[in-house]
Amino acid sequence: MSQFNYQDGLLHAEGVSLAEIANQYGTPCYVYSRKAIENSWLEFDRALRNQKHLVCYAVKANSNIAVLNVLAKLGAGFDIVSIGEMERVLRAGGRPDKIVFSGVGKRKDEMKAALRAGIKCFNVESVNELIRLNEVAEEMHIHAPVSLRVNPDVDANTHPYIATGLKDNKFGIAFEHAVAAYELASALAHVTIKGIDCHIGSQITTLEPFNDALLKVLELVEELKQLEITFEHIDLGGGLGINYEGEQPPARSDYIQTIIKTLNDVNVELVIEPGRSIVGNAGVLLTQVEYLNKSEHHNFAIVDAAMNDLIRPALYDGWHDIKRVEETSNAEEANYDVVGPVCETGDFLGKDRALRLDHGDLLAVFSAGAYGFTMASNYNSRPRVTEIMVDGESIHEIRKRETIDELMNGESLLPK
């Protein structure tokens, strides 16, 4: 059930009016629901109660340390793709032995930091990365826990920019080379094989791609058993989609039951890495209408949020529902392109939306909890916005709005 609903004619996050948040903290701002985040993670965890498992939240979806702290308190693991993300997890109270480190371009310093921290596993994405990791572990006189990310060449039927499991994607080791890669790993003196990993993409709204990928992984597991290479865990990545524009993704419980049925009592720990499906619908971007620019050809609602705050519409042609914070209006309904002040024609949050708008109206851009603030930038020298967490009837500012001075931190003039 959504934690964003109209109460007494005003849109609320849990028990707090978004109008109250805008009045207190200004716009634009991101607003998250603690209850929505907790409920989503717990749905995964409870569905797996009869299976040895670890639900690793994909930090790249939303990396605010308050969000990570909420999940750490629940016992979550974490999927990271940089040492910056690892430091966020540790400062938020996450356990290092519940961290898996993914990503195609891990540097030596990142490997060393993760090994010192004692993470659960590296999801290794190439043979050359495996060799480098072995060298780094040897220098440190320790063993690196590894899982090889295998690319199963499965079509996830998602946007090409967020598909990761096809043979022409940059991620993972080609399926046909996986056995040789595992043989190499077993021969290296300073890596220890812990698992096998597969991740096919994001915003997947059917179960078939997940099932197809798992079947290929299990086929590989059986082949490797014949070589006496075994695993403690199977990591199936994340990718379960959410509802942006009427999509009907599988229920989290159905997704889990499909995986468990296909595993068919294989005695390993199951690791999954949901991100978007935990935080995506748990957040909105709150923005205010600055100007209405109408003509016989086109109507524009110019708001104070922009592509630097939420880039998904410009980058992926991503669709986000947009609603007035005040439910009713006496304004005449018209179709608007909701656009920002950035000097790019691609700066839009939504196109051709039927809305009743006046100057100064507050709007909520829905499903903005994932890949919103984490992809924000300072383009056009725009300070990054504040982030708010609502917990029942309490409001917590979990990131302060960036100031103009902070915008130029680290910069300096040239000497004469």
C-alpha positions in Angstrom: 0.0 0.0 0.0 1.4 3.4 -0.9 2.4 5.7 1.9 1.6 8.8 -0.3 -2.1 9.5 -0.1 -4.6 12.4 0.0 -5.9 13.3 3.4 -8.3 16.2 3.8 -7.5 17.3 0.2 -3.7 17.5 0.6 -1.2 14.9 -0.5 0.6 13.3 2.5 3.7 11.2 3.1 2.5 8.9 5.9 1.1 11.3 8.5 2.7 14.5 7.2 1.4 17.0 4.6 3.7 17.6 1.7 2.6 21.2 1.8 3.9 21.4 5.3 7.3 20.0 4.2 7.5 22.5 1.3 6.6 25.4 3.7 9.3 24.3 6.2 12.1 23.2 3.9 11.4 24.8 0.5 11.4 23.2 -2.9 12.6 21.3 -4.8 13.1 18.5 -2.3 13.0 14.8 -2.1 10.6 13.2 0.4 10.9 9.5 1.5 8.6 7.3 3.5 10.4 5.2 6.1 7.5 2.8 6.4 7.5 2.2 2.6 11.2 1.4 2.6 10.9 -0.9 5.6 7.8 -2.7 4.3 9.4 -3.4 0.9 12.6 -4.9 2.3 10.7 -7.0 4.8 8.5 -8.4 2.0 11.6 -9.9 0.4 13.1 -11.1 3.7 9.9 -12.7 4.9 9.2 -14.4 1.6 12.7 -16.1 2.0 12.1 -17.2 5.6 12.4 -20.9 4.8 15.5 -20.4 2.6 19.0 -19.5 3.8 19.4 -16.1 2.3 20.7 -12.5 2.4 18.8 -9.6 0.9 21.5 -7.1 -0.2 20.1 -3.6 -0.9 21.6 -2.1 -4.1 23.1 1.1 -2.7 23.3 2.8 -6.1 19.5 3.2 -6.1 19.5 5.6 -3.1 22.7 6.0 -1.1 21.6 8.5 1.6 23.0 7.2 4.9 19.7 7.6 6.7 18.1 5.3 4.1 21.0 2.8 4.6 20.7 3.1 8.4 17.0 2.2 8.2 17.9 -0.9 6.2 20.9 -1.8 8.4 18.6 -1.8 11.4 16.5 -4.4 9.7 19.5 -6.7 9.1 20.0 -5.9 5.4 23.1 -6.8 3.4 24.3 -4.3 0.8 25.4 -4.4 -2.8 28.0 -1.8 -3.5 29.8 -0.6 -6.7 32.4 1.7 -5.2 34.4 2.3 -2.1 32.4 5.5 -1.5 29.3 3.3 -1.3 31.1 1.0 1.1 32.0 3.9 3.4 28.4 5.0 3.4 27.2 1.6 4.4 29.7 1.3 7.2 28.9 4.8 8.5 25.2 3.9 8.4 25.8 0.9 10.6 25.9 -1.8 8.0 28.0 -4.9 8.6 31.0 -5.4 6.3 30.4 -9.2 6.3 27.1 -8.5 4.6 28.6 -6.4 1.8 29.0 -7.7 -1.8 31.2 -5.6 -4.1 30.0 -5.5 -7.7 31.1 -3.3 -10.7 33.3 -3.7 -13.7 36.1 -1.3 -12.9 37.4 -2.0 -9.4 40.7 -0.2 -8.7 43.5 -1.7 -6.6 42.9 0.9 -3.8 39.2 -0.1 -3.7 40.1 -3.8 -3.5 42.5 -3.1 -0.7 40.0 -1.1 1.3 37.3 -3.7 0.8 39.7 -6.5 1.9 40.7 -4.5 5.0 37.1 -4.0 5.9 36.3 -7.7 5.6 33.5 -7.7 3.1 31.5 -10.8 2.3 32.4 -11.2 -1.4 33.7 -9.6 -4.5 31.5 -10.1 -7.6 34.3 -10.4 -10.1 33.3 -9.3 -13.6 36.3 -10.3 -15.8 39.3 -12.6 -15.8 41.7 -9.6 -15.6 39.9 -8.4 -12.5 40.3 -11.8 -11.0 44.0 -11.8 -11.6 44.4 -8.3 -10.2 42.4 -9.2 -7.1 44.6 -12.2 -6.5 47.7 -10.0 -6.8 46.3 -7.5 -4.3 45.3 -10.2 -1.8 48.8 -11.7 -2.1 50.4 -8.3 -1.3 48.2 -8.2 1.8 48.9 -11.8 2.7 45.2 -12.7 2.8 42.6 -14.5 0.7 39.9 -12.6 -1.3 36.4 -14.1 -1.2 35.1 -14.2 -4.8 32.0 -14.9 -6.8 32.2 -14.7 -10.6 29.5 -12.7 -12.3 28.4 -14.8 -15.3 26.6 -13.1 -18.2 23.9 -15.6 -19.3 22.8 -13.7 -22.5 19.2 -13.4 -21.3 17.0 -10.6 -22.6 15.4 -8.8 -19.7 13.0 -6.9 -22.0 14.0 -3.6 -20.4 15.5 -0.3 -21.6 18.8 -1.0 -23.3 20.7 1.4 -21.0 19.7 -0.7 -18.0 20.0 -4.2 -19.6 23.1 -5.9 -18.2 22.7 -9.6 -19.0 23.1 -9.7 -22.8 26.4 -10.8 -24.5 26.9 -7.3 -26.0 26.7 -5.6 -22.5 29.9 -4.7 -20.6 29.0 -6.7 -17.5 30.2 -10.1 -16.4 32.1 -13.0 -17.9 30.6 -14.6 -21.1 28.7 -17.7 -20.3 30.8 -19.8 -22.6 34.0 -18.7 -20.8 32.7 -19.2 -17.3 34.1 -22.7 -16.7 37.6 -21.7 -17.7 37.3 -18.6 -15.5 36.3 -20.7 -12.5 39.1 -23.2 -13.2 41.5 -20.2 -13.1 40.0 -19.0 -9.9 40.4 -22.4 -8.2 44.1 -22.4 -9.2 44.9 -19.0 -7.9 46.6 -19.0 -4.4 45.0 -15.9 -2.9 41.3 -16.1 -3.9 38.6 -18.3 -2.4 35.6 -19.2 -4.4 32.4 -18.4 -2.4 29.7 -18.1 -5.0 28.4 -17.6 -8.5 26.7 -14.3 -9.5 24.3 -13.2 -12.2 22.4 -9.9 -12.8 20.5 -9.3 -16.0 19.2 -5.8 -15.7 16.8 -3.4 -14.0 13.1 -2.5 -14.2 12.1 -6.1 -15.2 8.4 -6.6 -15.1 8.0 -10.3 -15.9 9.3 -13.4 -14.2 10.5 -15.3 -17.2 13.9 -13.5 -17.6 14.8 -14.2 -13.9 13.8 -17.9 -14.3 15.7 -18.3 -17.6 18.8 -16.8 -16.1 18.6 -19.0 -13.0 18.2 -22.1 -15.1 21.4 -21.2 -17.0 23.3 -20.6 -13.7 22.1 -23.9 -12.3 23.2 -25.6 -15.5 26.7 -24.1 -14.9 26.7 -25.1 -11.3 26.2 -28.7 -12.2 29.0 -28.6 -14.8 31.3 -27.1 -12.2 30.5 -29.7 -9.7 32.0 -32.3 -12.0 35.3 -30.3 -11.6 34.9 -30.3 -7.8 34.1 -26.5 -7.8 31.3 -25.8 -5.4 29.6 -22.7 -3.9 28.4 -21.4 -0.6 25.9 -19.0 -2.3 24.1 -18.1 -5.6 23.7 -14.4 -6.2 20.8 -13.6 -8.6 21.2 -9.8 -8.5 18.2 -7.5 -8.5 16.2 -5.9 -11.2 12.5 -6.4 -10.1 10.6 -3.5 -11.6 8.1 -1.1 -10.0 5.0 0.7 -11.2 5.8 4.0 -12.9 3.1 4.1 -15.6 0.7 1.3 -14.9 3.3 -1.5 -15.2 2.2 -4.6 -13.3 5.5 -6.1 -12.0 5.3 -9.4 -10.2 4.6 -9.3 -6.5 7.8 -9.7 -4.4 6.5 -12.9 -2.9 5.8 -14.4 -6.4 9.2 -13.4 -7.6 10.8 -15.2 -4.6 8.6 -18.3 -4.9 9.5 -18.6 -8.6 13.2 -18.5 -7.6 12.8 -21.0 -4.8 10.9 -23.4 -7.0 13.5 -23.3 -9.7 16.3 -23.7 -7.1 14.6 -27.0 -6.2 16.3 -27.5 -2.9 19.8 -26.7 -4.1 21.6 -26.4 -0.7 23.1 -22.9 -1.0 22.6 -19.5 0.4 20.5 -17.3 -1.9 21.6 -13.7 -2.3 19.5 -11.1 -4.0 20.2 -7.4 -4.7 17.0 -5.4 -4.9 17.3 -1.6 -5.1 14.6 0.1 -7.1 11.9 -2.2 -5.9 12.7 -1.2 -2.3 13.0 2.6 -2.5 11.6 3.5 -5.9 8.0 4.0 -4.9 9.0 5.2 -1.4 10.0 8.7 -2.6 8.6 11.7 -4.4 10.3 14.9 -5.7 8.4 17.9 -4.5 8.5 21.0 -6.8 6.7 24.3 -7.3 5.3 25.9 -10.4 7.2 29.1 -11.1 5.5 30.1 -14.4 2.8 28.9 -16.8 3.7 29.6 -20.5 0.7 28.9 -22.7 0.2 29.3 -26.4 -2.1 27.9 -29.1 0.6 25.3 -29.9 1.9 24.2 -26.6 1.6 24.7 -22.8 4.5 24.6 -20.5 4.5 24.5 -16.7 8.0 25.7 -15.7 8.8 24.3 -12.2 11.8 24.8 -9.9 13.0 21.2 -10.2 15.0 20.2 -13.3 16.9 17.5 -15.1 19.9 18.0 -12.8 17.6 17.0 -9.9 15.9 14.0 -11.6 17.5 13.0 -14.9 15.6 9.8 -15.6 13.1 11.4 -18.0 15.9 13.0 -20.0 18.2 10.1 -19.9 15.9 7.1 -20.2 12.7 8.8 -21.4 11.5 7.6 -17.9 7.9 8.3 -17.0 6.9 9.6 -13.6 3.4 10.3 -12.5 2.9 14.0 -11.5 0.1 15.1 -9.2 -0.9 18.4 -7.5 -0.2 18.4 -3.8 -3.6 20.2 -3.3 -6.1 17.7 -4.7 -8.6 20.1 -6.2 -8.2 23.3 -8.2 -10.5 25.9 -9.8 -8.0 26.3 -12.7 -9.0 25.1 -16.1 -7.5 21.7 -17.1 -4.9 21.7 -19.9 -2.2 19.5 -21.2 1.2 20.7 -20.0 4.9 19.8 -20.5 6.3 20.0 -17.0 9.8 21.5 -17.5 12.6 22.9 -15.5 14.8 26.0 -15.7 17.9 24.3 -17.1 19.0 25.5 -20.5 18.4 22.2 -22.4 15.4 21.3 -24.5 15.7 17.9 -22.8 15.0 19.4 -19.4 11.6 18.0 -18.7 10.0 15.9 -15.9 6.9 15.0 -17.8 5.2 15.7 -21.2 1.6 16.2 -22.2 0.2 15.9 -18.7 -3.5 16.8 -18.1 -3.3 19.2 -15.0 -5.2 22.1 -13.5 -2.4 24.5 -12.6 -1.9 28.0 -11.2 1.4 29.8 -10.5 2.8 28.7 -7.2 1.1 25.3 -7.2 3.0 22.4 -5.5 3.5 19.2 -7.6 4.7 15.8 -6.5 6.7 13.7 -9.0 6.1 10.1 -8.0 8.3 7.0 -7.9 11.4 9.2 -7.4 13.0 7.3 -4.5 15.4 5.4 -6.8 17.9 6.9 -9.2 16.7 10.4 -8.3 19.1 12.1 -5.9 21.9 9.6 -6.5 22.1 10.7 -10.2 21.7 14.4 -9.4 24.3 16.9 -10.6 25.2 20.6 -10.3 24.6 21.3 -14.0 23.9 25.0 -14.6 25.6 25.5 -11.2 22.4 24.5 -9.4 22.9 23.4 -5.8 21.6 19.9 -5.0 18.3 19.8 -3.1 17.4 18.7 0.4 16.3 15.2 1.3 13.5 14.6 3.9 12.6 11.3 5.6 9.0 11.1 7.0 8.5 8.6 9.9 4.9 8.6 10.9 4.1 12.1 11.9 7.8 13.1 12.3 9.9 15.0 9.7 13.7 14.5 9.5 16.0 16.5 7.2 18.5 13.8 6.2 20.4 16.0 3.8 20.6 19.8 4.0 20.1 21.8 0.8 23.5 22.6 -0.7 24.5 26.3 -0.5 26.2 28.4 -3.2 29.4 28.4 -1.1 29.3 24.6 -0.9 28.7 24.5 -4.6 32.2 25.9 -5.2 34.1 24.0 -2.4 37.5 22.9 -3.6 37.7 25.4 -6.4 40.2 28.2 -6.5 41.4 31.1 -8.6 44.6 30.9 -10.5 47.5 32.8 -8.9 48.5 36.0 -10.7 
